[in-house]
Amino acid sequence: MRRYPESTNMTVIEATAKSLDMKPDVLLKESLKFYIEQKNSAIEADMFLIAKKYGVKDVFELDKQIKEGLISEAESYDDYFHLDHLEAERRKFKRVAENF
């Protein structure tokens, strides 16, 4: 990462914004928005793969099928907790995205 002399008092955001002919606050907002969108897409892709593997829509349906004995608890244990975690992450990123 390029370091800027202390005397210039220029942050990386400011320097990058200047190079792109943008205002620093616009660059920061657009960068955060892009990051959140990309992260959410990756989360949803991972969720889709797990849900598709078991033929369910979400962790609640997976839980129901495990309780009904349609899906082996032992075989789905890791995926169940991973899917639950991904759903929590998706909710978190959705809340943040609503501020944009």
C-alpha positions in Angstrom: 0.0 0.0 0.0 1.3 3.4 -0.9 2.1 5.7 2.0 1.6 9.4 1.8 3.9 11.8 3.5 2.5 12.9 6.9 2.8 16.5 5.9 0.3 16.2 3.1 -2.4 15.0 5.5 -4.0 13.1 2.6 -5.7 9.9 3.3 -5.9 7.0 0.9 -9.6 7.8 0.3 -8.8 11.4 -0.5 -5.9 10.5 -2.8 -7.9 7.8 -4.6 -10.9 10.2 -4.9 -8.6 12.8 -6.3 -7.2 10.4 -8.9 -10.7 9.4 -9.9 -12.0 13.0 -10.0 -14.5 12.1 -7.3 -15.5 13.6 -3.9 -14.1 11.5 -1.1 -17.5 11.0 0.5 -19.0 9.8 -2.7 -16.1 7.4 -3.2 -16.5 6.0 0.3 -20.3 5.6 0.0 -20.1 4.0 -3.4 -17.3 1.7 -2.2 -19.2 0.6 0.8 -22.3 0.1 -1.2 -20.4 -2.1 -3.7 -18.8 -4.1 -0.9 -22.2 -4.8 0.8 -23.7 -5.8 -2.5 -20.9 -8.2 -3.4 -20.9 -9.7 0.1 -24.6 -10.2 0.0 -24.4 -11.9 -3.4 -21.7 -14.3 -2.1 -23.8 -15.1 1.0 -26.9 -15.7 -1.1 -24.9 -18.0 -3.5 -23.6 -20.0 -0.6 -27.1 -20.3 0.9 -28.5 -21.4 -2.5 -26.0 -24.2 -2.8 -26.8 -25.6 0.6 -30.6 -25.2 0.2 -30.4 -26.9 -3.3 -28.3 -29.7 -1.8 -31.2 -30.6 0.5 -34.1 -29.3 -1.6 -35.2 -26.7 0.9 -35.7 -22.9 0.9 -34.2 -22.0 4.2 -32.9 -23.2 7.5 -36.4 -23.5 9.0 -37.4 -25.9 6.2 -34.2 -27.8 6.7 -34.9 -28.1 10.4 -38.4 -29.3 9.8 -37.2 -32.0 7.4 -34.5 -33.1 9.9 -37.2 -33.3 12.7 -39.4 -35.3 10.4 -36.6 -37.7 9.6 -36.5 -36.9 5.9 -32.9 -35.6 6.1 -30.2 -37.2 8.3 -29.2 -34.9 11.2 -25.7 -36.4 11.3 -25.1 -35.8 7.5 -26.6 -32.3 7.5 -25.2 -31.0 10.9 -22.5 -28.8 9.5 -24.6 -27.5 6.6 -27.5 -26.7 9.0 -25.3 -24.5 11.2 -23.6 -22.9 8.2 -26.9 -22.1 6.6 -28.1 -20.6 9.9 -25.0 -18.5 10.1 -25.4 -17.3 6.5 -29.0 -16.3 7.1 -27.9 -14.2 10.1 -25.1 -12.6 8.0 -27.6 -11.9 5.2 -29.9 -10.1 7.7 -27.0 -8.1 9.0 -25.9 -7.0 5.6 -29.5 -6.2 4.6 -29.9 -3.9 7.6 -26.7 -2.1 6.7 -27.8 -1.8 3.0 -31.0 -0.2 4.1 -29.0 2.8 5.2 -27.8 3.5 1.7 
